[in-house]
Amino acid sequence: MIVGEISNKVFVIDPDITLKKAAKIMSKKEIGSLVILKSGEILGIVTERDIIKNINSLKKKVSSIMAKEVITIKNTSEIEEASSLMHVYHIKRLPVVTEIGKLIGIVTLTDLIANSDLLNL
């Protein structure tokens, strides 16, 4: 099975919004991460864990705490590759991109667990 078949809608934000606003978006959408995008380019990712670590600084911009080295996966990749990348990089989320690098979704560790019967590991 390919990643594009199990990926979810991704929510993107501008790098200049505050952590407080990012937290409100995550809460309202019931999601655990937001991808920071500017002019179609992925600049970073921020998770609820990042916000919790900075709970006393909610006026900071997300750009000041976001993970800047974002590991992505192509929508045509097999889910085994997603599992491997998450294991190697110790991450729980992978933004999903097209062959030309356009962000189209996100796949999480929870998605992989839900489809674990399809993993060829």
N, C-alpha and C positions, 0 to 999 in steps of 0.2 A: 504494500500500500504506500502511496506517496503522501508527503507532508501536506500538499494542497488539499487533500481530501479530509484531513482532520483539523486543519487550522481554523482559528477563530477570527472574528472581526478584531482589528487592532485599533486602538484609540491613540491619536497623536495630539501633541501639544506643542506650543511655541516655547523656546528655551527661556523666555523672559517671564513666564508666569511664576507665581510664588508656590512654595511647598504647600501652603494652606489651600490654595486653589486646586493644586494637583490632587491633594488628599480628598477634597470634596468631590472631584470628578471621579476618582477611584471608588469612593463610597457610593455615589449615585449610580454608577454603571456596574457596581459590584465586580470590580476587576482588581488585579494585583499589580499592574504595571501600566506605564504609559511610555510611548516612544516619542522622543523629541525629534521633530522634523523641521527642517528649514529649506525652502526652495527645492523640495523633493528629496533632499539628502538626509539620511539618518545621522543625527548628531550624537544621540545617546539614548539611554533608557533609564527610567527611574522606577523603583519598586516601592511597595508599601514598607518594606524593611528599611530602605534608604530614608524614607520619611520618618519612621519611628526612631531611627538613629539620630535624627535631627529635630526631634519634637520640640526642643526649646528654641528653635530658629526657624519657625514657620514663615517668616517674612523673607527668607532667602529665596533666590531664584533657583529653579530646578537645574539650570545650567551649572550652578556651583557645586552640585552634589551628584549629578548624573554619572552613570558609567559611560565613559566615552569610547571605549573599545568594545563595540557591539558585534557579537558573533551572530551572523545571519545564516539562513538556509534557503536554498532555492525550493520553490513550490513543487518542482518535479523530482526532488530527492526522496529516497526511500526513508520511511520512518526509523529504520535501524540507524541511519546516518544521524538523524536528530538525536536519538538516544545516545549514540557515541559522543557527539559534540557536547551534550549536556554533561555527560560523565567526565570527559577530558577537561572541560573548562569549569566544572563545578557550578553550573548555572541551571536555572529552572525554566527559562523562557528563551525562545528563539524567534526573532522577527522573521517572517517569511517574505521572500522577494522573488520577483520574476527573473527570467534569464538576463534582463537588462538592468536589474537592480532596483526595480520599483517595488516599494513596500506594499504588500497586499494582505497581510494577515500576521498572526502570531500563533505559535504552537507552544504549549506548556508541558511540563512534566506530568501534570494531571491528565492532559490529552493522551500522552503516551501510555500512562497507566490504564486509562480507560480502554485503550486499544492494544493492550499488552498481548492478547491472544493472537494478534497479527504480526508481532515481532518475531523475526527469525533469529533469535539469539540463542 
